Amino acid sequence: MSEADRLYNFSAGPAVLPLPVLKKAQEEFLCLPGAGASVLEISHRTKPFEAIIEGAEANVRKLLNVPNEYRVLFLQGGALLQFAMIPMNLLQGTELASNRSAADYIVSGSWTKKAASEAKMVGNVHTVWDGKDGGYKRKPKPEEIRWNADAAYSYICSNETIEGVQYQEFPSTPTPLVCDASSDIFSRPVDISQFGLLYACAQKNVGPAGVTLVIIHEDLLERSPANLPSLLNYKKLAEAKSMLNTPPSFAVYMVKLVTDWLLHDIGGLEKMGAINKEKAALLYDAIDNSGGFYKGHADREYRSMMNVPFRLPSEELDKKFQDDAKLAGLMTLGGHRSVGGLRASIYNAMPREGVVALRDFMVDFMKKNG
Ligand SMILES: *Cc1c(COP(=O)(O)O)cnc(C)c1O
């Protein structure tokens, strides 16, 4: 199989990777330059691998302008392990236990709902806003939220991957803001200094499954309880530069290549953001101009630039759309198993031509079936 066999892949995750990145990995697969072996075959305590993990960190810092007082970690366990590690480190923290006994969560969709329920297994959670009654179509407005000034932290998700609901501006909070940016990190510039901790599993917009990027303010490391097992302990992980044990070395290598691509081929996050805005507008315009044939999920102001969920007039048509799209070279357009419908994930690596092809398919499908 070759490049010509590849379809446009709208998977929500693991998701499309930039073609130049896949080619570079293929080129270097048998032998990493200077290493005498594949990146899969060398110790993480070697110069070539140290150059990769340090290079990946330098790229992340450059892309997001990460201030010096933040640490960049490459961890395992996906976003779901962060759902647990965040309260284990920041809520159970010994120094805080007495006076900051709960954390504030905004529940704006499936992933924050899950994050809050995992955190409840560790400590007390205050849900300061829940979008359930409105069907998770939007984020809260600042005046709707009453943050607790004595919370251990305030938790949000920048982009709800399943519902396709994204913040345009982040709330300002009296306590450190923790953000799950799994599905929109690197999709646009963000000011890291607004956050105490921002994290993302890699398999949407950063690389392959197996590595999770955590950017944490060094002050928060002081909260990690001394009796927390090492591999769950942010402070110990930061001290060991993410190498308490063998890191997911191939995944970190891929993150290095993806961030090289963002910096050098795309030209940074301003440019990436402009491209993403234009790509998303192609699909939302098709939805808005369909006379109700296609119905989007999110309220207009909160529409995601990364995940575009929509429905057709019937479930039969949803199914036919997916089947016909596949034949037209457009794959993985089904919605999440929990909500159904359709969803086009158009992460950084989805080329504009892929989005144009989907838009043209939508217009054509409506003509034939509308
Ligand atoms: C995919 C996703 C998750 C879950 O990621 P895992 O790495 O599978 O645990 C959590 N949050 C968001 C926003 C996601 O998009």
Ligand as a Chemical Component Dictionary entry (heavy atoms), coordinates in Angstrom:
data_LIG
# 
_chem_comp.id                   LIG 
_chem_comp.type                 NON-POLYMER 
_chem_comp.pdbx_formal_charge   0 
_chem_comp.three_letter_code    LIG 
# 
loop_
_chem_comp_atom.comp_id 
_chem_comp_atom.atom_id 
_chem_comp_atom.alt_atom_id 
_chem_comp_atom.type_symbol 
_chem_comp_atom.charge 
_chem_comp_atom.model_Cartn_x 
_chem_comp_atom.model_Cartn_y 
_chem_comp_atom.model_Cartn_z 
_chem_comp_atom.pdbx_ordinal 
LIG C1 C1 C 0 -9.625  11.996 23.275 1  
LIG C2 C2 C 0 -9.863  12.857 24.439 2  
LIG C3 C3 C 0 -9.704  12.376 25.751 3  
LIG C4 C4 C 0 -9.328  10.944 26.045 4  
LIG O1 O1 O 0 -8.038  10.662 25.655 5  
LIG P1 P1 P 0 -7.317  9.277  25.999 6  
LIG O2 O2 O 0 -5.893  9.537  25.637 7  
LIG O3 O3 O 0 -7.975  8.221  25.168 8  
LIG O4 O4 O 0 -7.490  9.017  27.457 9  
LIG C5 C5 C 0 -9.907  13.270 26.793 10 
LIG N1 N1 N 0 -10.242 14.547 26.572 11 
LIG C6 C6 C 0 -10.420 15.028 25.320 12 
LIG C7 C7 C 0 -10.799 16.466 25.136 13 
LIG C8 C8 C 0 -10.241 14.205 24.223 14 
LIG O5 O5 O 0 -10.403 14.694 22.982 15 
# 
loop_
_chem_comp_bond.comp_id 
_chem_comp_bond.atom_id_1 
_chem_comp_bond.atom_id_2 
_chem_comp_bond.value_order 
_chem_comp_bond.pdbx_ordinal 
LIG C1 C2 SING 1  
LIG C2 C3 SING 2  
LIG C2 C8 DOUB 3  
LIG C3 C4 SING 4  
LIG C3 C5 DOUB 5  
LIG C4 O1 SING 6  
LIG O1 P1 SING 7  
LIG P1 O2 DOUB 8  
LIG P1 O3 SING 9  
LIG P1 O4 SING 10 
LIG C5 N1 SING 11 
LIG N1 C6 DOUB 12 
LIG C6 C7 SING 13 
LIG C6 C8 SING 14 
LIG C8 O5 SING 15 
# 
